[in-house]
Amino acid sequence: MQKDWLSFDEQLELLAGRGMCIEDECTAVQVLSCVSYYRLSGYFR
């Protein structure tokens, strides 16, 4: 199964839609660029 590429903004929308509280979107994008969506999303499990 191949997943579509998502920009950092789209990844933030996905995380917010799954319940993550995002207070500062600019900082959240910076964190995603360093940490990655998949590593961060693991904390939801």
mmCIF entry with sequence, helices, sheets and N, C-alpha, C, O atoms, coordinates in Angstrom:
data_MODEL
# 
_entry.id   MODEL 
# 
_entity.id                         1 
_entity.type                       polymer 
_entity.pdbx_number_of_molecules   1 
# 
_entity_poly.entity_id                      1 
_entity_poly.type                           'polypeptide(L)' 
_entity_poly.nstd_linkage                   no 
_entity_poly.nstd_monomer                   no 
_entity_poly.pdbx_seq_one_letter_code       MQKDWLSFDEQLELLAGRGMCIEDECTAVQVLSCVSYYRLSGYFR 
_entity_poly.pdbx_seq_one_letter_code_can   MQKDWLSFDEQLELLAGRGMCIEDECTAVQVLSCVSYYRLSGYFR 
_entity_poly.pdbx_strand_id                 A 
# 
loop_
_entity_poly_seq.entity_id 
_entity_poly_seq.num 
_entity_poly_seq.mon_id 
_entity_poly_seq.hetero 
1 1  MET n 
1 2  GLN n 
1 3  LYS n 
1 4  ASP n 
1 5  TRP n 
1 6  LEU n 
1 7  SER n 
1 8  PHE n 
1 9  ASP n 
1 10 GLU n 
1 11 GLN n 
1 12 LEU n 
1 13 GLU n 
1 14 LEU n 
1 15 LEU n 
1 16 ALA n 
1 17 GLY n 
1 18 ARG n 
1 19 GLY n 
1 20 MET n 
1 21 CYS n 
1 22 ILE n 
1 23 GLU n 
1 24 ASP n 
1 25 GLU n 
1 26 CYS n 
1 27 THR n 
1 28 ALA n 
1 29 VAL n 
1 30 GLN n 
1 31 VAL n 
1 32 LEU n 
1 33 SER n 
1 34 CYS n 
1 35 VAL n 
1 36 SER n 
1 37 TYR n 
1 38 TYR n 
1 39 ARG n 
1 40 LEU n 
1 41 SER n 
1 42 GLY n 
1 43 TYR n 
1 44 PHE n 
1 45 ARG n 
# 
_struct_asym.id          A 
_struct_asym.entity_id   1 
# 
loop_
_struct_conf.conf_type_id 
_struct_conf.id 
_struct_conf.pdbx_PDB_helix_id 
_struct_conf.beg_label_comp_id 
_struct_conf.beg_label_asym_id 
_struct_conf.beg_label_seq_id 
_struct_conf.pdbx_beg_PDB_ins_code 
_struct_conf.end_label_comp_id 
_struct_conf.end_label_asym_id 
_struct_conf.end_label_seq_id 
_struct_conf.pdbx_end_PDB_ins_code 
_struct_conf.beg_auth_comp_id 
_struct_conf.beg_auth_asym_id 
_struct_conf.beg_auth_seq_id 
_struct_conf.end_auth_comp_id 
_struct_conf.end_auth_asym_id 
_struct_conf.end_auth_seq_id 
_struct_conf.pdbx_PDB_helix_class 
_struct_conf.details 
_struct_conf.pdbx_PDB_helix_length 
HELX_P HELX_P1 AA1 PHE A 8  ? GLY A 17 ? PHE A 8  GLY A 17 1 ? 10 
HELX_P HELX_P2 AA2 GLU A 25 ? VAL A 35 ? GLU A 25 VAL A 35 1 ? 11 
HELX_P HELX_P3 AA3 TYR A 37 ? SER A 41 ? TYR A 37 SER A 41 1 ? 5  
HELX_P HELX_P4 AA4 GLY A 42 ? PHE A 44 ? GLY A 42 PHE A 44 5 ? 3  
# 
_struct_conf_type.id          HELX_P 
_struct_conf_type.criteria    ? 
_struct_conf_type.reference   ? 
# 
loop_
_atom_site.group_PDB 
_atom_site.id 
_atom_site.type_symbol 
_atom_site.label_atom_id 
_atom_site.label_alt_id 
_atom_site.label_comp_id 
_atom_site.label_asym_id 
_atom_site.label_entity_id 
_atom_site.label_seq_id 
_atom_site.pdbx_PDB_ins_code 
_atom_site.Cartn_x 
_atom_site.Cartn_y 
_atom_site.Cartn_z 
_atom_site.occupancy 
_atom_site.B_iso_or_equiv 
_atom_site.pdbx_formal_charge 
_atom_site.auth_seq_id 
_atom_site.auth_comp_id 
_atom_site.auth_asym_id 
_atom_site.auth_atom_id 
_atom_site.pdbx_PDB_model_num 
ATOM 1   N N  . MET A 1 1  ? 0.838  -1.177 0.000  1.00 0.00 ? 1  MET A N  1 
ATOM 2   C CA . MET A 1 1  ? 0.000  0.000  0.000  1.00 0.00 ? 1  MET A CA 1 
ATOM 3   C C  . MET A 1 1  ? 0.883  1.240  0.000  1.00 0.00 ? 1  MET A C  1 
ATOM 4   O O  . MET A 1 1  ? 1.727  1.404  0.880  1.00 0.00 ? 1  MET A O  1 
ATOM 5   N N  . GLN A 1 2  ? 0.696  2.083  -0.951 1.00 0.00 ? 2  GLN A N  1 
ATOM 6   C CA . GLN A 1 2  ? 1.492  3.304  -1.058 1.00 0.00 ? 2  GLN A CA 1 
ATOM 7   C C  . GLN A 1 2  ? 0.696  4.475  -0.496 1.00 0.00 ? 2  GLN A C  1 
ATOM 8   O O  . GLN A 1 2  ? -0.473 4.660  -0.833 1.00 0.00 ? 2  GLN A O  1 
ATOM 9   N N  . LYS A 1 3  ? 1.336  5.263  0.362  1.00 0.00 ? 3  LYS A N  1 
ATOM 10  C CA . LYS A 1 3  ? 0.673  6.418  0.961  1.00 0.00 ? 3  LYS A CA 1 
ATOM 11  C C  . LYS A 1 3  ? 1.050  7.673  0.197  1.00 0.00 ? 3  LYS A C  1 
ATOM 12  O O  . LYS A 1 3  ? 2.163  7.800  -0.314 1.00 0.00 ? 3  LYS A O  1 
ATOM 13  N N  . ASP A 1 4  ? 0.096  8.605  0.126  1.00 0.00 ? 4  ASP A N  1 
ATOM 14  C CA . ASP A 1 4  ? 0.349  9.870  -0.539 1.00 0.00 ? 4  ASP A CA 1 
ATOM 15  C C  . ASP A 1 4  ? 1.244  10.753 0.314  1.00 0.00 ? 4  ASP A C  1 
ATOM 16  O O  . ASP A 1 4  ? 1.190  10.704 1.542  1.00 0.00 ? 4  ASP A O  1 
ATOM 17  N N  . TRP A 1 5  ? 2.070  11.560 -0.344 1.00 0.00 ? 5  TRP A N  1 
ATOM 18  C CA . TRP A 1 5  ? 2.946  12.506 0.330  1.00 0.00 ? 5  TRP A CA 1 
ATOM 19  C C  . TRP A 1 5  ? 2.106  13.650 0.884  1.00 0.00 ? 5  TRP A C  1 
ATOM 20  O O  . TRP A 1 5  ? 1.215  14.154 0.200  1.00 0.00 ? 5  TRP A O  1 
ATOM 21  N N  . LEU A 1 6  ? 2.384  14.065 2.121  1.00 0.00 ? 6  LEU A N  1 
ATOM 22  C CA . LEU A 1 6  ? 1.676  15.182 2.739  1.00 0.00 ? 6  LEU A CA 1 
ATOM 23  C C  . LEU A 1 6  ? 2.674  16.260 3.149  1.00 0.00 ? 6  LEU A C  1 
ATOM 24  O O  . LEU A 1 6  ? 3.752  15.961 3.663  1.00 0.00 ? 6  LEU A O  1 
ATOM 25  N N  . SER A 1 7  ? 2.306  17.506 2.918  1.00 0.00 ? 7  SER A N  1 
ATOM 26  C CA . SER A 1 7  ? 3.154  18.610 3.366  1.00 0.00 ? 7  SER A CA 1 
ATOM 27  C C  . SER A 1 7  ? 3.073  18.705 4.888  1.00 0.00 ? 7  SER A C  1 
ATOM 28  O O  . SER A 1 7  ? 2.239  18.043 5.506  1.00 0.00 ? 7  SER A O  1 
ATOM 29  N N  . PHE A 1 8  ? 3.924  19.515 5.489  1.00 0.00 ? 8  PHE A N  1 
ATOM 30  C CA . PHE A 1 8  ? 3.890  19.674 6.942  1.00 0.00 ? 8  PHE A CA 1 
ATOM 31  C C  . PHE A 1 8  ? 2.547  20.240 7.401  1.00 0.00 ? 8  PHE A C  1 
ATOM 32  O O  . PHE A 1 8  ? 2.020  19.823 8.433  1.00 0.00 ? 8  PHE A O  1 
ATOM 33  N N  . ASP A 1 9  ? 1.997  21.176 6.651  1.00 0.00 ? 9  ASP A N  1 
ATOM 34  C CA . ASP A 1 9  ? 0.693  21.741 7.002  1.00 0.00 ? 9  ASP A CA 1 
ATOM 35  C C  . ASP A 1 9  ? -0.398 20.672 6.949  1.00 0.00 ? 9  ASP A C  1 
ATOM 36  O O  . ASP A 1 9  ? -1.272 20.633 7.815  1.00 0.00 ? 9  ASP A O  1 
ATOM 37  N N  . GLU A 1 10 ? -0.350 19.816 5.948  1.00 0.00 ? 10 GLU A N  1 
ATOM 38  C CA . GLU A 1 10 ? -1.330 18.739 5.835  1.00 0.00 ? 10 GLU A CA 1 
ATOM 39  C C  . GLU A 1 10 ? -1.151 17.711 6.949  1.00 0.00 ? 10 GLU A C  1 
ATOM 40  O O  . GLU A 1 10 ? -2.131 17.161 7.453  1.00 0.00 ? 10 GLU A O  1 
ATOM 41  N N  . GLN A 1 11 ? 0.093  17.454 7.331  1.00 0.00 ? 11 GLN A N  1 
ATOM 42  C CA . GLN A 1 11 ? 0.356  16.548 8.439  1.00 0.00 ? 11 GLN A CA 1 
ATOM 43  C C  . GLN A 1 11 ? -0.208 17.117 9.744  1.00 0.00 ? 11 GLN A C  1 
ATOM 44  O O  . GLN A 1 11 ? -0.767 16.381 10.556 1.00 0.00 ? 11 GLN A O  1 
ATOM 45  N N  . LEU A 1 12 ? -0.058 18.427 9.938  1.00 0.00 ? 12 LEU A N  1 
ATOM 46  C CA . LEU A 1 12 ? -0.629 19.080 11.125 1.00 0.00 ? 12 LEU A CA 1 
ATOM 47  C C  . LEU A 1 12 ? -2.139 18.947 11.148 1.00 0.00 ? 12 LEU A C  1 
ATOM 48  O O  . LEU A 1 12 ? -2.723 18.660 12.193 1.00 0.00 ? 12 LEU A O  1 
ATOM 49  N N  . GLU A 1 13 ? -2.775 19.153 10.007 1.00 0.00 ? 13 GLU A N  1 
ATOM 50  C CA . GLU A 1 13 ? -4.222 19.001 9.923  1.00 0.00 ? 13 GLU A CA 1 
ATOM 51  C C  . GLU A 1 13 ? -4.638 17.577 10.286 1.00 0.00 ? 13 GLU A C  1 
ATOM 52  O O  . GLU A 1 13 ? -5.636 17.370 10.976 1.00 0.00 ? 13 GLU A O  1 
ATOM 53  N N  . LEU A 1 14 ? -3.874 16.614 9.823  1.00 0.00 ? 14 LEU A N  1 
ATOM 54  C CA . LEU A 1 14 ? -4.167 15.213 10.116 1.00 0.00 ? 14 LEU A CA 1 
ATOM 55  C C  . LEU A 1 14 ? -4.037 14.936 11.612 1.00 0.00 ? 14 LEU A C  1 
ATOM 56  O O  . LEU A 1 14 ? -4.899 14.285 12.202 1.00 0.00 ? 14 LEU A O  1 
ATOM 57  N N  . LEU A 1 15 ? -2.960 15.432 12.224 1.00 0.00 ? 15 LEU A N  1 
ATOM 58  C CA . LEU A 1 15 ? -2.768 15.242 13.662 1.00 0.00 ? 15 LEU A CA 1 
ATOM 59  C C  . LEU A 1 15 ? -3.871 15.930 14.466 1.00 0.00 ? 15 LEU A C  1 
ATOM 60  O O  . LEU A 1 15 ? -4.376 15.364 15.436 1.00 0.00 ? 15 LEU A O  1 
ATOM 61  N N  . ALA A 1 16 ? -4.244 17.134 14.072 1.00 0.00 ? 16 ALA A N  1 
ATOM 62  C CA . ALA A 1 16 ? -5.318 17.856 14.762 1.00 0.00 ? 16 ALA A CA 1 
ATOM 63  C C  . ALA A 1 16 ? -6.638 17.114 14.621 1.00 0.00 ? 16 ALA A C  1 
ATOM 64  O O  . ALA A 1 16 ? -7.422 17.045 15.567 1.00 0.00 ? 16 ALA A O  1 
ATOM 65  N N  . GLY A 1 17 ? -6.881 16.568 13.455 1.00 0.00 ? 17 GLY A N  1 
ATOM 66  C CA . GLY A 1 17 ? -8.092 15.797 13.227 1.00 0.00 ? 17 GLY A CA 1 
ATOM 67  C C  . GLY A 1 17 ? -8.153 14.526 14.040 1.00 0.00 ? 17 GLY A C  1 
ATOM 68  O O  . GLY A 1 17 ? -9.230 13.975 14.268 1.00 0.00 ? 17 GLY A O  1 
ATOM 69  N N  . ARG A 1 18 ? -6.993 14.059 14.479 1.00 0.00 ? 18 ARG A N  1 
ATOM 70  C CA . ARG A 1 18 ? -6.927 12.843 15.296 1.00 0.00 ? 18 ARG A CA 1 
ATOM 71  C C  . ARG A 1 18 ? -6.835 13.157 16.786 1.00 0.00 ? 18 ARG A C  1 
ATOM 72  O O  . ARG A 1 18 ? -6.586 12.272 17.605 1.00 0.00 ? 18 ARG A O  1 
ATOM 73  N N  . GLY A 1 19 ? -7.040 14.444 17.129 1.00 0.00 ? 19 GLY A N  1 
ATOM 74  C CA . GLY A 1 19 ? -7.147 14.788 18.545 1.00 0.00 ? 19 GLY A CA 1 
ATOM 75  C C  . GLY A 1 19 ? -5.985 15.538 19.162 1.00 0.00 ? 19 GLY A C  1 
ATOM 76  O O  . GLY A 1 19 ? -6.050 15.877 20.343 1.00 0.00 ? 19 GLY A O  1 
ATOM 77  N N  . MET A 1 20 ? -4.924 15.813 18.419 1.00 0.00 ? 20 MET A N  1 
ATOM 78  C CA . MET A 1 20 ? -3.792 16.527 18.995 1.00 0.00 ? 20 MET A CA 1 
ATOM 79  C C  . MET A 1 20 ? -4.137 18.015 19.134 1.00 0.00 ? 20 MET A C  1 
ATOM 80  O O  . MET A 1 20 ? -4.650 18.634 18.201 1.00 0.00 ? 20 MET A O  1 
ATOM 81  N N  . CYS A 1 21 ? -3.849 18.573 20.305 1.00 0.00 ? 21 CYS A N  1 
ATOM 82  C CA . CYS A 1 21 ? -4.065 19.997 20.553 1.00 0.00 ? 21 CYS A CA 1 
ATOM 83  C C  . CYS A 1 21 ? -2.826 20.757 20.081 1.00 0.00 ? 21 CYS A C  1 
ATOM 84  O O  . CYS A 1 21 ? -1.728 20.539 20.592 1.00 0.00 ? 21 CYS A O  1 
ATOM 85  N N  . ILE A 1 22 ? -3.002 21.642 19.114 1.00 0.00 ? 22 ILE A N  1 
ATOM 86  C CA . ILE A 1 22 ? -1.886 22.401 18.548 1.00 0.00 ? 22 ILE A CA 1 
ATOM 87  C C  . ILE A 1 22 ? -2.116 23.874 18.853 1.00 0.00 ? 22 ILE A C  1 
ATOM 88  O O  . ILE A 1 22 ? -3.022 24.497 18.300 1.00 0.00 ? 22 ILE A O  1 
ATOM 89  N N  . GLU A 1 23 ? -1.286 24.430 19.742 1.00 0.00 ? 23 GLU A N  1 
ATOM 90  C CA . GLU A 1 23 ? -1.441 25.830 20.138 1.00 0.00 ? 23 GLU A CA 1 
ATOM 91  C C  . GLU A 1 23 ? -0.691 26.776 19.214 1.00 0.00 ? 23 GLU A C  1 
ATOM 92  O O  . GLU A 1 23 ? -1.179 27.866 18.918 1.00 0.00 ? 23 GLU A O  1 
ATOM 93  N N  . ASP A 1 24 ? 0.492  26.373 18.755 1.00 0.00 ? 24 ASP A N  1 
ATOM 94  C CA . ASP A 1 24 ? 1.321  27.229 17.912 1.00 0.00 ? 24 ASP A CA 1 
ATOM 95  C C  . ASP A 1 24 ? 1.685  26.458 16.647 1.00 0.00 ? 24 ASP A C  1 
ATOM 96  O O  . ASP A 1 24 ? 2.567  25.600 16.666 1.00 0.00 ? 24 ASP A O  1 
ATOM 97  N N  . GLU A 1 25 ? 1.010  26.765 15.562 1.00 0.00 ? 25 GLU A N  1 
ATOM 98  C CA . GLU A 1 25 ? 1.201  26.009 14.319 1.00 0.00 ? 25 GLU A CA 1 
ATOM 99  C C  . GLU A 1 25 ? 2.602  26.176 13.742 1.00 0.00 ? 25 GLU A C  1 
ATOM 100 O O  . GLU A 1 25 ? 3.154  25.234 13.173 1.00 0.00 ? 25 GLU A O  1 
ATOM 101 N N  . CYS A 1 26 ? 3.176  27.356 13.884 1.00 0.00 ? 26 CYS A N  1 
ATOM 102 C CA . CYS A 1 26 ? 4.522  27.607 13.355 1.00 0.00 ? 26 CYS A CA 1 
ATOM 103 C C  . CYS A 1 26 ? 5.555  26.711 14.054 1.00 0.00 ? 26 CYS A C  1 
ATOM 104 O O  . CYS A 1 26 ? 6.398  26.097 13.401 1.00 0.00 ? 26 CYS A O  1 
ATOM 105 N N  . THR A 1 27 ? 5.477  26.646 15.366 1.00 0.00 ? 27 THR A N  1 
ATOM 106 C CA . THR A 1 27 ? 6.397  25.787 16.124 1.00 0.00 ? 27 THR A CA 1 
ATOM 107 C C  . THR A 1 27 ? 6.136  24.321 15.812 1.00 0.00 ? 27 THR A C  1 
ATOM 108 O O  . THR A 1 27 ? 7.071  23.526 15.714 1.00 0.00 ? 27 THR A O  1 
ATOM 109 N N  . ALA A 1 28 ? 4.866  23.963 15.655 1.00 0.00 ? 28 ALA A N  1 
ATOM 110 C CA . ALA A 1 28 ? 4.521  22.574 15.348 1.00 0.00 ? 28 ALA A CA 1 
ATOM 111 C C  . ALA A 1 28 ? 5.113  22.152 14.009 1.00 0.00 ? 28 ALA A C  1 
ATOM 112 O O  . ALA A 1 28 ? 5.578  21.020 13.876 1.00 0.00 ? 28 ALA A O  1 
ATOM 113 N N  . VAL A 1 29 ? 5.107  23.031 13.019 1.00 0.00 ? 29 VAL A N  1 
ATOM 114 C CA . VAL A 1 29 ? 5.706  22.717 11.716 1.00 0.00 ? 29 VAL A CA 1 
ATOM 115 C C  . VAL A 1 29 ? 7.209  22.518 11.865 1.00 0.00 ? 29 VAL A C  1 
ATOM 116 O O  . VAL A 1 29 ? 7.780  21.620 11.247 1.00 0.00 ? 29 VAL A O  1 
ATOM 117 N N  . GLN A 1 30 ? 7.852  23.346 12.676 1.00 0.00 ? 30 GLN A N  1 
ATOM 118 C CA . GLN A 1 30 ? 9.292  23.198 12.904 1.00 0.00 ? 30 GLN A CA 1 
ATOM 119 C C  . GLN A 1 30 ? 9.608  21.862 13.566 1.00 0.00 ? 30 GLN A C  1 
ATOM 120 O O  . GLN A 1 30 ? 10.577 21.196 13.202 1.00 0.00 ? 30 GLN A O  1 
ATOM 121 N N  . VAL A 1 31 ? 8.787  21.474 14.537 1.00 0.00 ? 31 VAL A N  1 
ATOM 122 C CA . VAL A 1 31 ? 8.993  20.189 15.214 1.00 0.00 ? 31 VAL A CA 1 
ATOM 123 C C  . VAL A 1 31 ? 8.804  19.040 14.226 1.00 0.00 ? 31 VAL A C  1 
ATOM 124 O O  . VAL A 1 31 ? 9.601  18.103 14.208 1.00 0.00 ? 31 VAL A O  1 
ATOM 125 N N  . LEU A 1 32 ? 7.763  19.105 13.411 1.00 0.00 ? 32 LEU A N  1 
ATOM 126 C CA . LEU A 1 32 ? 7.537  18.053 12.414 1.00 0.00 ? 32 LEU A CA 1 
ATOM 127 C C  . LEU A 1 32 ? 8.697  17.937 11.438 1.00 0.00 ? 32 LEU A C  1 
ATOM 128 O O  . LEU A 1 32 ? 9.044  16.833 11.019 1.00 0.00 ? 32 LEU A O  1 
ATOM 129 N N  . SER A 1 33 ? 9.297  19.054 11.074 1.00 0.00 ? 33 SER A N  1 
ATOM 130 C CA . SER A 1 33 ? 10.407 19.011 10.124 1.00 0.00 ? 33 SER A CA 1 
ATOM 131 C C  . SER A 1 33 ? 11.637 18.344 10.724 1.00 0.00 ? 33 SER A C  1 
ATOM 132 O O  . SER A 1 33 ? 12.472 17.812 9.992  1.00 0.00 ? 33 SER A O  1 
ATOM 133 N N  . CYS A 1 34 ? 11.757 18.366 12.043 1.00 0.00 ? 34 CYS A N  1 
ATOM 134 C CA . CYS A 1 34 ? 12.915 17.745 12.714 1.00 0.00 ? 34 CYS A CA 1 
ATOM 135 C C  . CYS A 1 34 ? 12.625 16.323 13.176 1.00 0.00 ? 34 CYS A C  1 
ATOM 136 O O  . CYS A 1 34 ? 13.497 15.456 13.107 1.00 0.00 ? 34 CYS A O  1 
ATOM 137 N N  . VAL A 1 35 ? 11.413 16.082 13.644 1.00 0.00 ? 35 VAL A N  1 
ATOM 138 C CA . VAL A 1 35 ? 11.086 14.815 14.292 1.00 0.00 ? 35 VAL A CA 1 
ATOM 139 C C  . VAL A 1 35 ? 10.448 13.828 13.332 1.00 0.00 ? 35 VAL A C  1 
ATOM 140 O O  . VAL A 1 35 ? 10.785 12.644 13.369 1.00 0.00 ? 35 VAL A O  1 
ATOM 141 N N  . SER A 1 36 ? 9.564  14.260 12.497 1.00 0.00 ? 36 SER A N  1 
ATOM 142 C CA . SER A 1 36 ? 8.794  13.498 11.512 1.00 0.00 ? 36 SER A CA 1 
ATOM 143 C C  . SER A 1 36 ? 7.440  13.075 12.065 1.00 0.00 ? 36 SER A C  1 
ATOM 144 O O  . SER A 1 36 ? 7.289  12.810 13.258 1.00 0.00 ? 36 SER A O  1 
ATOM 145 N N  . TYR A 1 37 ? 6.485  13.020 11.190 1.00 0.00 ? 37 TYR A N  1 
ATOM 146 C CA . TYR A 1 37 ? 5.109  12.669 11.539 1.00 0.00 ? 37 TYR A CA 1 
ATOM 147 C C  . TYR A 1 37 ? 5.037  11.280 12.159 1.00 0.00 ? 37 TYR A C  1 
ATOM 148 O O  . TYR A 1 37 ? 4.371  11.088 13.176 1.00 0.00 ? 37 TYR A O  1 
ATOM 149 N N  . TYR A 1 38 ? 5.715  10.316 11.556 1.00 0.00 ? 38 TYR A N  1 
ATOM 150 C CA . TYR A 1 38 ? 5.571  8.925  12.010 1.00 0.00 ? 38 TYR A CA 1 
ATOM 151 C C  . TYR A 1 38 ? 6.135  8.718  13.391 1.00 0.00 ? 38 TYR A C  1 
ATOM 152 O O  . TYR A 1 38 ? 5.574  7.959  14.181 1.00 0.00 ? 38 TYR A O  1 
ATOM 153 N N  . ARG A 1 39 ? 7.227  9.372  13.700 1.00 0.00 ? 39 ARG A N  1 
ATOM 154 C CA . ARG A 1 39 ? 7.784  9.256  15.050 1.00 0.00 ? 39 ARG A CA 1 
ATOM 155 C C  . ARG A 1 39 ? 6.871  9.935  16.061 1.00 0.00 ? 39 ARG A C  1 
ATOM 156 O O  . ARG A 1 39 ? 6.649  9.403  17.148 1.00 0.00 ? 39 ARG A O  1 
ATOM 157 N N  . LEU A 1 40 ? 6.343  11.096 15.718 1.00 0.00 ? 40 LEU A N  1 
ATOM 158 C CA . LEU A 1 40 ? 5.453  11.835 16.619 1.00 0.00 ? 40 LEU A CA 1 
ATOM 159 C C  . LEU A 1 40 ? 4.123  11.105 16.795 1.00 0.00 ? 40 LEU A C  1 
ATOM 160 O O  . LEU A 1 40 ? 3.604  11.039 17.909 1.00 0.00 ? 40 LEU A O  1 
ATOM 161 N N  . SER A 1 41 ? 3.575  10.568 15.740 1.00 0.00 ? 41 SER A N  1 
ATOM 162 C CA . SER A 1 41 ? 2.266  9.920  15.818 1.00 0.00 ? 41 SER A CA 1 
ATOM 163 C C  . SER A 1 41 ? 2.306  8.644  16.661 1.00 0.00 ? 41 SER A C  1 
ATOM 164 O O  . SER A 1 41 ? 1.264  8.186  17.130 1.00 0.00 ? 41 SER A O  1 
ATOM 165 N N  . GLY A 1 42 ? 3.477  8.075  16.856 1.00 0.00 ? 42 GLY A N  1 
ATOM 166 C CA . GLY A 1 42 ? 3.608  6.890  17.694 1.00 0.00 ? 42 GLY A CA 1 
ATOM 167 C C  . GLY A 1 42 ? 3.211  7.130  19.133 1.00 0.00 ? 42 GLY A C  1 
ATOM 168 O O  . GLY A 1 42 ? 2.857  6.181  19.833 1.00 0.00 ? 42 GLY A O  1 
ATOM 169 N N  . TYR A 1 43 ? 3.258  8.359  19.596 1.00 0.00 ? 43 TYR A N  1 
ATOM 170 C CA . TYR A 1 43 ? 2.887  8.686  20.969 1.00 0.00 ? 43 TYR A CA 1 
ATOM 171 C C  . TYR A 1 43 ? 1.373  8.610  21.176 1.00 0.00 ? 43 TYR A C  1 
ATOM 172 O O  . TYR A 1 43 ? 0.916  8.627  22.319 1.00 0.00 ? 43 TYR A O  1 
ATOM 173 N N  . PHE A 1 44 ? 0.598  8.528  20.118 1.00 0.00 ? 44 PHE A N  1 
ATOM 174 C CA . PHE A 1 44 ? -0.850 8.416  20.245 1.00 0.00 ? 44 PHE A CA 1 
ATOM 175 C C  . PHE A 1 44 ? -1.303 6.986  20.518 1.00 0.00 ? 44 PHE A C  1 
ATOM 176 O O  . PHE A 1 44 ? -2.464 6.756  20.857 1.00 0.00 ? 44 PHE A O  1 
ATOM 177 N N  . ARG A 1 45 ? -0.412 6.046  20.377 1.00 0.00 ? 45 ARG A N  1 
ATOM 178 C CA . ARG A 1 45 ? -0.790 4.630  20.564 1.00 0.00 ? 45 ARG A CA 1 
ATOM 179 C C  . ARG A 1 45 ? -0.714 4.209  22.000 1.00 0.00 ? 45 ARG A C  1 
ATOM 180 O O  . ARG A 1 45 ? -0.999 3.055  22.321 1.00 0.00 ? 45 ARG A O  1 
# 
